[in-house]
């Protein structure tokens, strides 16, 4: 088994999403960018203008011998409301949708099972709307967006 794997999650604003994964033991590297649309080489302004179909995502490179994909999914479910369609807090639009982009057939199976277990747990009274989609081309956001909250002394953008 390789000691590096990728996981990609959309859970609202990518700054907060990345910040949650950045601190975890076993996470080698994180970055933020865009995935899931059909517009080539989107800029931040293209994405927020809602013309690209992309989601803001955090991409996590991790060592599965230290942290499992299941653990990453557990964090993903905890850091946002997976029942909120195209909205997280004050952020609205399809770029803020709840989405898991899987990189392997195993990740697909694990993500589906995790979502089903969460739905059946009774934690939410509403349907979980998180999409589970195959990973597409990843477009890295500009450097100013990378580890943004860490650069701003880990201030949260959520109240």
C-alpha positions, 0 to 999 in steps of 0.5 A: 500500500502506498504511504500517500493517498488523496482525499478531496472534500467540499464543505462550504468555504475552502479556507475553513475546510482546509484548516480543519484537516491541516492539523490532523496527524497523518495529513501530509499536505493540504491545498485548496482549489476547485473541482467538479465543474466543466469550465477549464482553469477557473479563477476564484472570481469565475467560481464565485460568479457561479459560472463554472459549476465547480465546488470550492474544495480542500484536497488532502494528501494523507498517510493511510498508515497514520490516518484512515479515510474513514477518520477523514470522512468523520471530520468532514461530516463534523465540520459542516451541515451535510443537509444544507443544499448549496449553503454553509452558514452565510455562504450560498451558491453551488460552489459551497455544496457538500461534496465528496470527490472520490479517487478510488473505488474503495473511497467510493464504497467507504464514502457511501457507507459512511453517508448511509450510516450517518443518515440512519444514525438519527443525528439529522432530521433532514436528508443528507444532500452530500454528493459523492462524485468521481474526482475530476481535474483539480484546479489549484487556487492562487497562493493567497488562498492556500492555508489562508486561516493559518496565515491569519493566525487560525482565526475561524471565519465562522462565528 
